[in-house]
Amino acid sequence: MTSIDFSTFKMGWRPNQFFAAPAGFVSLAKPMAVVPAYSVPVDALAAAFRAVALVSKRTSIVNEDTTRRQIDIVQRSALFKFPDTITVQFVRQGEAQSSLAIYSRATFGVGDLGVNKKRVLAWLSKLRAKLDID
């Protein structure tokens, strides 16, 4: 699996995808949601996010690019086991702050009944709770 370069990344026309990133994140794609800055170092954010994502059913990390601080996760649907791919890049924002960009998309088909958006927003909510951010 090839990593995404978020700086040159463009979203396709299909509605079965969702992209969220921190304010000011450099990308050709326009984020559909803004990811906050978290008051933790980037490595702590990455560890917390992994814990949140990997608790989800049928989910596994399939690729890791340590140079870009980026991981690719696949989550399969319950019934037909269709794969959705989620790419996450962890972004340092100073010594004690960090954030992430996340792009979730279906591999097959056009529609997804909002699954990718729901997944991203749910994982961000669980991450916020895990980091105990008010």
N, CA, C and O of each residue as an XYZ file, in Angstrom:
536
protein
N       0.851     -1.180      0.000
C       0.000      0.000      0.000
C       0.894      1.239      0.000
O       1.837      1.320      0.787
N       0.612      2.181     -0.854
C       1.391      3.402     -0.959
C       0.800      4.471     -0.056
O      -0.414      4.670     -0.021
N       1.659      5.149      0.665
C       1.203      6.235      1.540
C       0.695      7.413      0.719
O       1.140      7.645     -0.405
N      -0.228      8.137      1.293
C      -0.747      9.357      0.670
C       0.162     10.513      1.061
O       0.574     10.620      2.216
N       0.471     11.368      0.114
C       1.134     12.625      0.415
C       0.017     13.653      0.574
O      -0.527     14.145     -0.414
N      -0.316     13.969      1.799
C      -1.443     14.859      2.046
C      -1.256     16.247      1.435
O      -2.248     16.919      1.153
N      -0.022     16.697      1.221
C       0.192     18.037      0.657
C      -0.263     18.118     -0.801
O      -0.632     19.196     -1.267
N      -0.243     17.001     -1.526
C      -0.671     17.002     -2.931
C      -1.958     16.194     -3.143
O      -2.401     16.008     -4.277
N      -2.531     15.734     -2.081
C      -3.716     14.894     -2.094
C      -4.948     15.671     -2.569
O      -5.182     16.803     -2.145
N      -5.731     15.046     -3.456
C      -7.009     15.592     -3.911
C      -8.074     14.516     -3.720
O      -7.838     13.340     -3.997
N      -9.221     14.921     -3.256
C     -10.317     13.960     -3.090
C     -10.985     13.729     -4.435
O     -11.041     14.622     -5.280
N     -11.488     12.518     -4.619
C     -12.219     12.177     -5.822
C     -13.671     12.647     -5.740
O     -14.059     13.334     -4.795
N     -14.447     12.277     -6.718
C     -15.830     12.738     -6.818
C     -16.802     11.887     -6.001
O     -17.921     12.319     -5.725
N     -16.385     10.688     -5.615
C     -17.311      9.785     -4.935
C     -17.641     10.281     -3.520
O     -16.771     10.814     -2.831
N     -18.892     10.108     -3.092
C     -19.294     10.566     -1.756
C     -18.893      9.618     -0.624
O     -19.173      9.913      0.538
N     -18.248      8.491     -0.928
C     -17.940      7.495      0.096
C     -16.551      7.723      0.709
O     -15.743      6.800      0.819
N     -16.300      8.965      1.099
C     -15.010      9.334      1.685
C     -15.212     10.502      2.643
O     -16.196     11.236      2.557
N     -14.258     10.655      3.555
C     -14.342     11.759      4.514
C     -12.919     12.149      4.912
O     -12.084     11.294      5.209
N     -12.662     13.453      4.910
C     -11.334     13.979      5.215
C     -11.447     15.053      6.291
O     -12.243     15.984      6.169
N     -10.648     14.917      7.342
C     -10.599     15.907      8.422
C      -9.132     16.223      8.700
O      -8.273     15.345      8.624
N      -8.856     17.483      9.021
C      -7.471     17.909      9.253
C      -7.459     19.119     10.181
O      -8.473     19.798     10.346
N      -6.299     19.382     10.785
C      -6.203     20.560     11.651
C      -6.267     21.858     10.837
O      -5.964     21.867      9.644
N      -6.658     22.932     11.484
C      -6.680     24.254     10.834
C      -5.273     24.562     10.331
O      -4.286     24.341     11.034
N      -5.196     25.074      9.112
C      -3.911     25.448      8.538
C      -3.119     24.298      7.952
O      -1.999     24.502      7.485
N      -3.676     23.086      7.964
C      -2.984     21.924      7.408
C      -2.827     22.113      5.899
O      -3.782     22.484      5.218
N      -1.641     21.863      5.383
C      -1.361     22.072      3.962
C      -1.810     20.852      3.162
O      -1.245     19.765      3.284
N      -2.834     21.059      2.345
C      -3.358     20.004      1.491
C      -4.139     20.641      0.353
O      -4.740     21.702      0.524
N      -4.133     19.995     -0.808
C      -4.951     20.484     -1.918
C      -6.426     20.151     -1.688
O      -7.303     20.796     -2.262
N      -6.697     19.162     -0.861
C      -8.073     18.788     -0.535
C      -8.590     19.671      0.600
O      -7.856     20.013      1.527
N      -9.856     20.025      0.503
C     -10.479     20.830      1.557
C     -11.051     19.893      2.618
O     -11.887     19.044      2.310
N     -10.600     20.046      3.876
C     -11.141     19.195      4.939
C     -12.642     19.393      5.124
O     -13.157     20.499      4.961
N     -13.327     18.324      5.460
C     -14.761     18.357      5.715
C     -15.044     18.611      7.190
O     -16.181     18.884      7.575
N     -14.003     18.519      8.010
C     -14.095     18.803      9.446
C     -12.701     19.231      9.918
O     -11.686     18.852      9.334
N     -12.681     20.023     10.983
C     -11.419     20.490     11.558
C     -11.087     19.649     12.782
O     -11.918     19.467     13.672
N      -9.868     19.141     12.813
C      -9.388     18.358     13.950
C      -8.684     19.322     14.903
O      -7.850     20.114     14.463
N      -9.001     19.273     16.193
C      -8.372     20.202     17.132
C      -6.899     19.864     17.383
O      -6.419     18.788     17.026
N      -6.210     20.805     17.999
C      -4.868     20.536     18.519
C      -5.050     19.906     19.892
O      -5.891     20.335     20.681
N      -4.253     18.887     20.164
C      -4.308     18.195     21.441
C      -3.085     18.570     22.262
O      -1.996     18.724     21.708
N      -3.242     18.717     23.551
C      -2.150     19.134     24.441
C      -1.311     17.941     24.877
O      -1.102     17.720     26.070
N      -0.838     17.181     23.911
C       0.048     16.043     24.148
C       1.094     16.020     23.039
O       0.832     16.491     21.932
N       2.278     15.477     23.324
C       3.279     15.314     22.270
C       2.769     14.381     21.164
O       1.881     13.561     21.398
N       3.327     14.510     19.984
C       2.844     13.766     18.827
C       2.907     12.248     19.037
O       2.012     11.539     18.578
N       3.927     11.734     19.711
C       4.010     10.287     19.937
C       2.902      9.791     20.868
O       2.385      8.688     20.693
N       2.542     10.604     21.851
C       1.449     10.243     22.760
C       0.114     10.261     22.019
O      -0.744      9.410     22.255
N      -0.056     11.225     21.131
C      -1.282     11.281     20.331
C      -1.381     10.045     19.438
O      -2.444      9.433     19.336
N      -0.279      9.680     18.795
C      -0.276      8.503     17.922
C      -0.634      7.242     18.706
O      -1.424      6.424     18.233
N      -0.071      7.082     19.878
C      -0.362      5.904     20.710
C      -1.831      5.887     21.130
O      -2.477      4.840     21.083
N      -2.354      7.029     21.536
C      -3.761      7.107     21.953
C      -4.691      6.819     20.777
O      -5.691      6.118     20.931
N      -4.364      7.356     19.608
C      -5.209      7.120     18.443
C      -5.213      5.641     18.058
O      -6.268      5.077     17.766
N      -4.049      5.020     18.058
C      -3.959      3.588     17.739
C      -4.858      2.783     18.677
O      -5.583      1.887     18.246
N      -4.799      3.116     19.957
C      -5.614      2.402     20.943
C      -7.099      2.555     20.632
O      -7.858      1.592     20.735
N      -7.510      3.750     20.256
C      -8.914      4.011     19.927
C      -9.323      3.254     18.662
O     -10.358      2.588     18.643
N      -8.521      3.355     17.620
C      -8.878      2.746     16.339
C      -8.879      1.220     16.409
O      -9.780      0.572     15.876
N      -7.889      0.660     17.054
C      -7.746     -0.794     17.037
C      -8.734     -1.524     17.945
O      -8.834     -2.750     17.893
N      -9.457     -0.783     18.769
C     -10.527     -1.378     19.568
C     -11.739     -1.664     18.670
O     -12.559     -2.527     18.982
N     -11.843     -0.935     17.558
C     -12.962     -1.126     16.628
C     -12.884     -2.511     15.996
O     -11.795     -3.019     15.730
N     -14.022     -3.107     15.762
C     -14.087     -4.449     15.182
C     -13.521     -4.464     13.765
O     -13.647     -3.491     13.022
N     -12.896     -5.581     13.406
C     -12.403     -5.858     12.056
C     -11.435     -4.786     11.555
O     -11.452     -4.425     10.378
N     -10.597     -4.282     12.455
C      -9.679     -3.192     12.139
C      -8.236     -3.630     12.361
O      -7.916     -4.281     13.355
N      -7.369     -3.259     11.413
C      -5.948     -3.565     11.569
C      -5.096     -2.519     10.855
O      -5.516     -1.923      9.864
N      -3.898     -2.311     11.378
C      -2.932     -1.432     10.722
C      -2.254     -2.256      9.638
O      -1.751     -3.349      9.899
N      -2.244     -1.722      8.409
C      -1.682     -2.469      7.285
C      -0.401     -1.834      6.740
O       0.321     -2.464      5.967
N      -0.118     -0.607      7.133
C       1.078      0.069      6.651
C       1.459      1.162      7.634
O       0.602      1.789      8.256
N       2.760      1.378      7.762
C       3.239      2.450      8.633
C       4.425      3.126      7.956
O       5.366      2.464      7.518
N       4.367      4.446      7.878
C       5.451      5.253      7.322
C       5.964      6.136      8.455
O       5.387      7.186      8.739
N       7.040      5.714      9.096
C       7.551      6.455     10.255
C       8.128      7.810      9.863
O       8.128      8.736     10.675
N       8.618      7.940      8.638
C       9.159      9.225      8.166
C       8.071     10.288      8.142
O       8.295     11.428      8.547
N       6.898      9.908      7.666
C       5.766     10.854      7.582
C       4.892     10.844      8.827
O       3.947     11.628      8.921
N       5.189      9.971      9.784
C       4.322      9.769     10.959
C       2.901      9.435     10.499
O       1.926     10.069     10.901
N       2.826      8.433      9.657
C       1.571      8.110      9.002
C       1.298      6.614      9.095
O       2.211      5.795      8.991
N       0.012      6.268      9.296
C      -0.411      4.869      9.295
C      -1.603      4.699      8.363
O      -2.379      5.628      8.137
N      -1.727      3.495      7.833
C      -2.893      3.104      7.043
C      -3.582      1.972      7.783
O      -2.954      0.989      8.178
N      -4.868      2.129      7.960
C      -5.694      1.167      8.684
C      -6.748      0.648      7.722
O      -7.255      1.403      6.892
N      -7.080     -0.618      7.821
C      -8.203     -1.170      7.071
C      -9.240     -1.646      8.071
O      -8.934     -2.340      9.041
N     -10.476     -1.251      7.804
C     -11.601     -1.772      8.582
C     -12.565     -2.410      7.599
O     -12.960     -1.793      6.610
N     -12.937     -3.642      7.877
C     -13.825     -4.377      6.977
C     -15.266     -4.333      7.469
O     -15.528     -4.346      8.672
N     -16.198     -4.281      6.515
C     -17.620     -4.270      6.866
C     -18.016     -5.621      7.467
O     -17.399     -6.648      7.187
N     -19.040     -5.593      8.283
C     -19.455     -6.787      9.023
C     -19.984     -7.889      8.104
O     -19.603     -9.050      8.252
N     -20.836     -7.547      7.182
C     -21.518     -8.574      6.391
C     -20.681     -9.099      5.229
O     -20.449    -10.303      5.129
N     -20.232     -8.218      4.362
C     -19.521     -8.653      3.156
C     -18.002     -8.531      3.254
O     -17.279     -8.921      2.337
N     -17.527     -7.988      4.370
C     -16.080     -7.834      4.606
C     -15.402     -6.891      3.605
O     -14.215     -7.043      3.315
N     -16.165     -5.903      3.071
C     -15.577     -4.917      2.167
C     -14.592     -4.055      2.954
O     -14.895     -3.658      4.079
N     -13.419     -3.758      2.387
C     -12.433     -2.953      3.109
C     -12.638     -1.453      2.908
O     -12.874     -0.989      1.793
N     -12.544     -0.717      3.988
C     -12.403      0.736      3.936
C     -10.984      1.028      4.402
O     -10.486      0.383      5.325
N     -10.339      1.988      3.772
C      -8.979      2.355      4.147
C      -8.996      3.708      4.836
O      -9.654      4.643      4.379
N      -8.275      3.804      5.929
C      -8.184      5.035      6.706
C      -6.704      5.390      6.822
O      -5.918      4.620      7.373
N      -6.331      6.548      6.306
C      -4.952      7.019      6.396
C      -4.903      8.145      7.415
O      -5.703      9.080      7.365
N      -3.960      8.044      8.335
C      -3.837      9.031      9.405
C      -2.399      9.536      9.448
O      -1.450      8.752      9.458
N      -2.256     10.854      9.474
C      -0.928     11.455      9.643
C      -0.942     12.269     10.924
O      -1.805     13.125     11.121
N       0.019     11.997     11.791
C       0.142     12.694     13.068
C       1.061     13.896     12.869
O       2.142     13.778     12.291
N       0.614     15.057     13.358
C       1.290     16.316     13.074
C       1.761     16.970     14.366
O       0.962     17.253     15.258
N       3.043     17.202     14.454
C       3.603     17.915     15.607
C       3.212     19.392     15.489
O       3.324     19.993     14.421
N       2.760     19.956     16.593
C       2.419     21.384     16.637
C       3.087     21.999     17.864
O       2.421     22.492     18.774
N       4.404     21.957     17.866
C       5.156     22.411     19.028
C       5.579     21.207     19.856
O       5.272     20.067     19.506
N       6.280     21.458     20.948
C       6.801     20.375     21.784
C       5.703     19.576     22.480
O       5.801     18.354     22.599
N       4.672     20.254     22.933
C       3.661     19.577     23.746
C       2.275     19.605     23.108
O       1.280     19.357     23.790
N       2.193     19.902     21.813
C       0.900     19.894     21.126
C       1.022     19.127     19.824
O       2.079     19.093     19.196
N      -0.083     18.511     19.435
C      -0.113     17.761     18.191
C      -1.542     17.657     17.684
O      -2.498     17.979     18.390
N      -1.664     17.203     16.452
C      -2.971     16.992     15.853
C      -2.824     15.875     14.819
O      -1.790     15.211     14.754
N      -3.851     15.679     14.027
C      -3.782     14.650     13.002
C      -4.672     15.000     11.825
O      -5.662     15.721     11.956
N      -4.291     14.469     10.672
C      -5.128     14.509      9.475
C      -5.595     13.081      9.251
O      -4.826     12.137      9.434
N      -6.847     12.921      8.855
C      -7.405     11.581      8.676
C      -8.296     11.551      7.441
O      -9.164     12.404      7.257
N      -8.060     10.555      6.608
C      -8.822     10.366      5.378
C      -9.348      8.936      5.345
O      -8.573      7.982      5.286
N     -10.656      8.799      5.383
C     -11.323      7.503      5.394
C     -12.119      7.361      4.106
O     -12.865      8.260      3.721
N     -11.946      6.192      3.430
C     -12.646      6.005      2.165
C     -12.942      4.533      1.920
O     -12.230      3.632      2.365
N     -14.047      4.339      1.175
C     -14.425      2.993      0.763
C     -13.554      2.578     -0.424
O     -13.171      3.411     -1.246
N     -13.254      1.311     -0.500
C     -12.480      0.796     -1.625
C     -13.382      0.509     -2.813
O     -12.987      0.714     -3.961
N     -14.592      0.036     -2.541
C     -15.517     -0.353     -3.596
C     -16.787      0.484     -3.521
O     -17.159      0.983     -2.459
N     -17.442      0.627     -4.664
C     -18.737      1.287     -4.714
C     -18.655      2.797     -4.734
O     -17.578      3.386     -4.826
N     -19.823      3.404     -4.646
C     -19.925      4.861     -4.687
C     -20.464      5.400     -3.370
O     -19.881      6.320     -2.797
N     -21.549      4.851     -2.891
C     -22.150      5.315     -1.646
C     -21.670      4.497     -0.464
O     -21.210      3.366     -0.617
N     -21.784      5.090      0.722
C     -21.383      4.355      1.930
C     -22.323      4.607      3.100
O     -22.034      4.207      4.228
N     -23.462      5.278      2.835
C     -24.446      5.594      3.871
C     -23.824      6.397      5.019
O     -24.286      6.322      6.157
N     -22.777      7.163      4.714
C     -22.141      8.007      5.722
C     -21.201      7.288      6.663
O     -20.788      7.854      7.675
N     -20.853      6.042      6.349
C     -20.018      5.240      7.246
C     -18.657      5.879      7.491
O     -18.195      5.907      8.632
N     -18.009      6.386      6.464
C     -16.673      6.958      6.631
C     -16.698      8.210      7.506
O     -15.825      8.398      8.354
N     -17.690      9.056      7.301
C     -17.827     10.245      8.144
C     -18.094      9.841      9.591
O     -17.464     10.361     10.512
N     -19.028      8.915      9.789
C     -19.364      8.474     11.150
C     -18.146      7.877     11.851
O     -17.922      8.129     13.035
N     -17.362      7.087     11.120
C     -16.169      6.466     11.706
C     -15.187      7.535     12.176
O     -14.734      7.508     13.321
N     -14.860      8.474     11.293
C     -13.887      9.512     11.643
C     -14.366     10.314     12.841
O     -13.606     10.525     13.786
N     -15.607     10.761     12.816
C     -16.119     11.574     13.925
C     -16.183     10.774     15.222
O     -15.914     11.318     16.293
N     -16.534      9.496     15.144
C     -16.580      8.654     16.341
C     -15.180      8.453     16.904
O     -14.980      8.560     18.114
N     -14.203      8.161     16.039
C     -12.840      7.962     16.518
C     -12.272      9.244     17.125
O     -11.567      9.190     18.132
N     -12.571     10.390     16.526
C     -12.094     11.654     17.097
C     -12.747     11.919     18.456
O     -12.097     12.429     19.368
N     -14.015     11.577     18.588
C     -14.709     11.740     19.866
C     -14.110     10.825     20.933
O     -13.894     11.250     22.068
N     -13.845      9.581     20.571
C     -13.237      8.635     21.513
C     -11.808      9.054     21.871
O     -11.366      8.868     23.005
N     -11.097      9.615     20.905
C      -9.741     10.105     21.166
C      -9.784     11.243     22.165
O      -8.973     11.305     23.089
N     -10.724     12.130     21.975
C     -10.890     13.268     22.897
C     -11.163     12.753     24.316
O     -10.590     13.254     25.283
N     -12.035     11.759     24.432
C     -12.360     11.191     25.742
C     -11.143     10.478     26.339
O     -10.890     10.586     27.539
N     -10.402      9.762     25.522
C      -9.232      9.028     26.000
C      -8.176     10.006     26.540
O      -7.513      9.734     27.541
N      -8.038     11.134     25.861
C      -7.055     12.142     26.294
C      -7.627     13.042     27.380
O      -6.937     13.912     27.913
N      -8.920     12.817     27.703
C      -9.603     13.571     28.768
C      -9.548     15.069     28.521
O      -9.151     15.851     29.384
N      -9.963     15.447     27.303
C      -9.978     16.864     26.935
C     -11.395     17.384     27.100
O     -12.350     16.794     26.596
N     -11.517     18.472     27.797
C     -12.846     19.071     28.000
C     -13.205     20.023     26.899
O     -14.286     20.611     26.919
